[in-house]
C-alpha cells in the first residue's frame, strides 16, 4: 500500500489497514510519500509494484 502525505485521510486509513493485516498475520508494507496520489506514478510502479510482483508471483510448480 502507499499513501501521499498530502492525503492525510488516506494515510491514516492505510496505516490502520496495515495494522489490521499485521494483526491477522498478513505480510504487508506501507509507504508514505510526499506529494499527491498521482505523484510519481511511473517511479512508484517501476520501483515498488513491479519488483513486488516479480518477487511474489510464481508460475512454476516449485515456488519459494
C-alpha positions as CSV (number, residue, x, y, z in Angstrom):
1,X,0.0,0.0,0.0
2,X,1.1,3.5,-0.5
3,X,-0.3,6.9,0.6
4,X,0.5,10.5,-0.1
5,X,1.4,12.8,2.7
6,X,-1.0,15.5,1.4
7,X,-3.8,13.0,1.6
8,X,-3.9,12.6,5.4
9,X,-7.2,10.7,5.4
10,X,-5.8,8.1,3.0
11,X,-2.6,8.0,5.0
12,X,-4.4,7.2,8.3
13,X,-6.6,4.6,6.6
14,X,-3.6,2.9,5.0
15,X,-1.8,2.8,8.4
16,X,-4.9,1.3,10.1
17,X,-5.3,-1.2,7.2
18,X,-1.6,-2.2,7.6
19,X,-2.1,-2.7,11.4
20,X,-5.2,-5.0,10.8
21,X,-3.2,-7.0,8.2
22,X,-0.3,-7.3,10.7
23,X,-2.6,-8.5,13.4
24,X,-4.1,-11.1,11.1
25,X,-0.6,-12.3,10.1
26,X,-0.7,-11.0,6.6
27,X,2.7,-9.7,5.4
28,X,2.4,-6.2,4.0
29,X,4.2,-2.9,3.6
30,X,3.1,0.7,3.7
31,X,5.0,3.5,2.0
32,X,4.1,7.2,2.8
33,X,5.4,9.5,0.2
34,X,5.5,13.3,-0.4
35,X,3.0,14.6,-2.9
36,X,-0.4,13.8,-4.1
37,X,-2.0,10.5,-5.0
38,X,-0.9,10.6,-8.7
39,X,2.6,12.0,-7.9
40,X,5.5,10.0,-9.4
41,X,3.2,7.1,-10.5
42,X,5.8,5.8,-13.0
43,X,8.6,5.8,-10.4
44,X,6.4,4.1,-7.8
45,X,5.1,1.5,-10.2
46,X,8.6,0.7,-11.6
47,X,10.4,0.7,-8.2
48,X,7.7,-0.9,-5.9
49,X,4.9,-2.6,-7.8
50,X,6.8,-4.5,-10.4
51,X,9.6,-5.7,-8.0
52,X,6.9,-6.8,-5.5
53,X,5.1,-8.9,-8.1
54,X,8.3,-10.2,-9.5
55,X,9.2,-11.5,-6.1
56,X,5.8,-12.6,-5.0
57,X,4.2,-14.3,-8.0
58,X,5.1,-17.8,-9.0
59,X,4.2,-19.6,-12.3
60,X,6.2,-22.8,-11.8
61,X,5.4,-26.0,-9.9
62,X,8.2,-25.2,-7.3
63,X,7.8,-21.8,-5.6
64,X,10.0,-20.3,-2.9
